[in-house]
Amino acid sequence: MNATLTPELTVHLAADHAGFAHKEAVRQWLLAEGFSVVDHGAAYHDPEDDFPDFIALAAVAVSARPMNSKGLIFGGSGQGEAMVANRFSGVRATVFYGGPDEIVRLSREHNDANVLSIGARFVNVDEAKRVIWDWLHSPAERAPKYDRRNQKIETITRFVKRI
């Protein structure tokens, strides 16, 4: 299965110590599948590192090119990582730590999520690869109700950052 996405797409990766092994396995797999990948760290396993240091770098990259970028971020639960990523304009991060694969597809189809946060303590590497593949290949539905809702997210985010 080689990448069928547009050649302009770049996948940005980041993880702390809890997600480091998943990030490394997914990075190697995505490169073998023909994806353009940028690894924002961690560069090595350090049990004392802090996830915001790496997640912010990936989120900034997706924020700079939200139409041509996707982010895959990894942590213990994925929750804190998504919280950091969602602080950046144009980033719509969602969390997956197991459960029905439909959760991941709906995040793309209905919410045009461009960052997927994986809870590495709850999802093994093979499961992560399966849902990542589906997520990367699920298009956002352009139905007016979804576009309207996603635009409201951006409007609210800009308003909140001003106050």
For each residue, the residues with C-beta under 8 A, 3 or more apart:
1: 33 133
2: 33 34
3: 30 33 34 35
4: 137
5: 9 35 136 137
6: 9 68
7: 36
8: 68
9: 5 6 35 36 68 69 70
10: 36 37 38 61 65 68 69 70
11: 30 35 36 37 38 69 70 71 72 136
12: 37 38 40 58 61 62 69 70 71 72
13: 23 26 27 30 37 38 39 40 58 71 72 73 74
14: 23 39 40 41 42 54 55 57 58 71 72 73 74 81
15: 18 19 20 22 23 41 42 51 54 73 74 75 120
16: 19 20 42 49 50 51 54 55 74 75 76 81
17: 20 42 45 46 47 48 49
18: 15 51 74 75 76 120 121
19: 15 16 22 23 51 73 74 75 76 78 81 118 120
20: 15 16 17 23 24 42 44 45 74
21: 24 25 45 120 125
22: 15 19 25 26 74 118 120 123 125 128
23: 13 14 15 19 20 26 27 39 42 72 74
24: 20 21 27 28
25: 21 22 28 29 125 129
26: 13 22 23 29 30 72 74 125 128 129 132
27: 13 23 24 30 31 37 39
28: 24 25 31 32
29: 25 26 32 33 129
30: 3 11 13 26 27 33 35 37
31: 27 28 34 35 37
32: 28 29
33: 1 2 3 29 30
34: 2 3 31
35: 3 5 9 11 30 31 136
36: 7 9 10 11
37: 10 11 12 13 27 30 31
38: 10 11 12 13 58 61
39: 13 14 23 27 43
40: 12 13 14 54 57 58 61
41: 14 15 53 54 57
42: 14 15 16 17 20 23 45 46 49 54
43: 39
44: 20
45: 17 20 21 42
46: 17 42 49
47: 17
48: 17
49: 16 17 42 46 53 54
50: 16 53
51: 15 16 18 19 54 55 75 80 81 84
52: 55 56 80 84
53: 41 49 50 56 57
54: 14 15 16 40 41 42 49 51 57 58 73
55: 14 16 51 52 58 59 73 75 81 84 85
56: 52 53 59 60 84 88
57: 14 40 41 53 54 60 61
58: 12 13 14 38 40 54 55 61 62 71 73 85 115
59: 55 56 62 63 71 73 84 85 87 88 91 93 115
60: 56 57 63 64 88
61: 10 12 38 40 57 58 64 65 69 71
62: 12 58 59 65 66 69 70 71 85 88 90 91 114 115
63: 59 60 66 88 89 90 91
64: 60 61 69
65: 10 61 62 68 69
66: 62 63 69 90 91 114
67:
68: 6 8 9 10 65
69: 9 10 11 12 61 62 64 65 66 114
70: 9 10 11 12 62 114 115 116 136
71: 11 12 13 14 58 59 61 62 85 91 93 114 115 116
72: 11 12 13 14 23 26 115 116 118 132
73: 13 14 15 19 54 55 58 59 78 81 82 85 93 115 116 117 118
74: 13 14 15 16 18 19 20 22 23 26 78 81 117 118 120 128
75: 15 16 18 19 51 55 78 79 80 81 117 118 119 120
76: 16 18 19 119 120 121
77: 80 95 97 119 121 122
78: 19 73 74 75 81 82 95 96 97 117 118 119 120
79: 75 82 83 95 117 119
80: 51 52 75 77 83 84
81: 14 16 19 51 55 73 74 75 78 84 85 93 117
82: 73 78 79 85 86 93 94 95 115 117
83: 79 80 86 87
84: 51 52 55 56 59 80 81 87
85: 55 58 59 62 71 73 81 82 88 91 93 115 117
86: 82 83 91 92 93 115
87: 59 83 84 91
88: 56 59 60 62 63 85 91
89: 63 154 157 158 161
90: 62 63 66 114 154
91: 59 62 63 66 71 85 86 87 88 114 115
92: 86 111 112 113 114 115 150 153
93: 59 71 73 81 82 85 86 113 114 115 116 117
94: 82 103 104 107 111 113 115 116 117
95: 77 78 79 82 117 118 119
96: 78 99 103 104 116 117 118 119 123 131
97: 77 78 118 119 121 122 123
98: 119 122 123 127
99: 96 103
100: 103
101: 104 105 130 131 134
102: 105 106
103: 94 96 99 100 106 107
104: 94 96 101 107 108 116 131 134 135 138
105: 101 102 108 109 134 135 138
106: 102 103 109 110 111
107: 94 103 104 110 111 113 116 135
108: 104 105 111 112 113 135 138 139 140
109: 105 106 138 139 140 141 146
110: 106 107 141 146 149
111: 92 94 106 107 108 140 146 149 150
112: 92 108 140 146 150
113: 92 93 94 107 108 116 135
114: 62 66 69 70 71 90 91 92 93
115: 58 59 62 70 71 72 73 82 85 86 91 92 93 94
116: 70 71 72 73 93 94 96 104 107 113 131 132 135
117: 73 74 75 78 79 81 82 85 93 94 95 96
118: 19 22 72 73 74 75 78 95 96 97 123 128 131 132
119: 75 76 77 78 79 95 96 97 98 122 123
120: 15 18 19 21 22 74 75 76 78 123 128
121: 18 76 77 97
122: 77 97 98 119
123: 22 96 97 98 118 119 120 127 128 131
124: 127 128
125: 21 22 25 26 128 129
126: 129 130
127: 98 123 124 130 131
128: 22 26 74 118 120 123 124 125 131 132
129: 25 26 29 125 126 132 133
130: 101 126 127 133 134
131: 96 101 104 116 118 123 127 128 134 135
132: 26 72 116 118 128 129 135 136
133: 1 129 130 136 137
134: 101 104 105 130 131 137 138
135: 104 105 107 108 113 116 131 132 138
136: 5 11 35 70 132 133
137: 4 5 133 134
138: 104 105 108 109 134 135
139: 108 109
140: 108 109 111 112 146
141: 109 110 146
142: 146 147
143: 146 147
144: 147 148
145: 148 149
146: 109 110 111 112 140 141 142 143 149 150
147: 142 143 144 150 151
148: 144 145 151 152
149: 110 111 145 146 152 153
150: 92 111 112 146 147 153 154
151: 147 148 154 155
152: 148 149 155 156
153: 92 149 150 156 157
154: 89 90 150 151 157 158
155: 151 152 158 159
156: 152 153 159 160
157: 89 153 154 160 161
158: 89 154 155 161 162
159: 155 156 162 163
160: 156 157 163
161: 89 157 158
162: 158 159
163: 159 160
